[in-house]
Amino acid sequence: MKHPVFVAIFCVVGLCSVFAEGGAVGSEKLVVASLSTVLSDFARQVGGERVEVVEVVKAGDDPHLFEPGPGDVKTISKAKIVLANGLGFEGYLDKLKAGVGKGPVFVIAGDAVKPLMMAHDHEHHDHDHDHGDGADPHWWHSVSNAKLAVREVRDAFIKADPAGAATYQANTQTYLRALEELEQACKLEVAKLPKSQRVLVTSHDALGYFANDHGFTVLAVQGVSTSDQPSSKKIKDLIDKIKALGVKAIFAENIENPKVLEELTRETGAVMGGVLYADGLGEGQEGTYEGMVRHNVTTIVRALK
Amino acid sequence: MVAIGIVLLGVPVWSVTQPGEAPPVLQVSPAVDTVMDIDLIIESSVPCRVEIKNADVSIVSTQLESAPSEATVPIPKHGADLVIRAIANQPGQRLAVRVRAGHDGSQLAEASFWGDGEVAGVLMVADPTEAR
């Protein structure tokens, strides 16, 4: 066990809050704790007025570096449902489950989606494979996966709150139609780019699903996590590839320091193409899943065209 | 000899200092082996205006009546995502459009799009060596 002290804190805080409040929800709404800004939006879309979404991970947080504190564990233990990305994205998930006990039901969206295996199914991408042979956890960058996750959220809500089944069904149907339109809009937008210009240079390797759906090659400074640090050889190789492919633009991320990317622009002549939302939602227009996807697609196409 | 030398020296000086046309720029055309011709067959359920774009450049723009329309267009050899947009002559009319792409007698891609009054969609044409 890597962090016995943390586990102990989780267990004590979690059990205290369960005993103190009897695991009660505390309001008539279905209380849903979310470890992902994307899943928070799905929960609001599916649940509407019937759910209260508690965002444990908020817009602007780096979810790769996030660790729930005692206050978060207390909050989560009061929820009836906990939403998580899964596929290894939340490295603390097992500890958290142990900490909150049997109160909330954990819904792992990654279990419902079609995962992209980094080492095997990703042949046309340019990953370094320094993240191992597991699945890429950034599943939401494929809208078809988002649709699967939304259905998973709906099913969990119906199970936890059968009285709201009709509402959850209707809301999901409406939202899935919007996601169909979003998927189509993405295809039409990306089609403006010749295939030869579909090279995506980003801070960290988070857009593999998007690349897989739309025929892009990804060149990332870091690996699949923002905590991965690139070697100087990797940076040099990246510079050589960017120059060889004539890449016009490279992209920063909303939660990352763009310093290394700015260095890349100086070395390669590429320009900064804009800021992408790789690990979750932003604020304002990018505060919804639809807004985030539209922002990313239009930013990429406009810069690479 | 001196006169010939002056003339020979003068020609390049004259040509450089003349105003007007810029020196010819080398026109880089896509190499022949990077482009292939594909045959498109476009059909629709009702009369409509169809436009097909490759990389945001219009490659087909036609008025469809009852008979299918055919066109041969160049696309990059490694494939292209063609955007199909059609607008029915009568606004709001239920419209279905089918587009087929072929190369050397083999079908590379086919897609149908439906809508009320107008349709938009993407036909993904793969590299023929991958499609076979």
Interface residues (C-beta under 8 A of the other chain):
Chain A: Q184 K187 L188 V190 A191 K192 L193 P194 K195 S196 G215 K305
Chain B: K53 N54 A55 D56 P76 H78 G79 A80 D81 L82 V83 A120 G121 V122
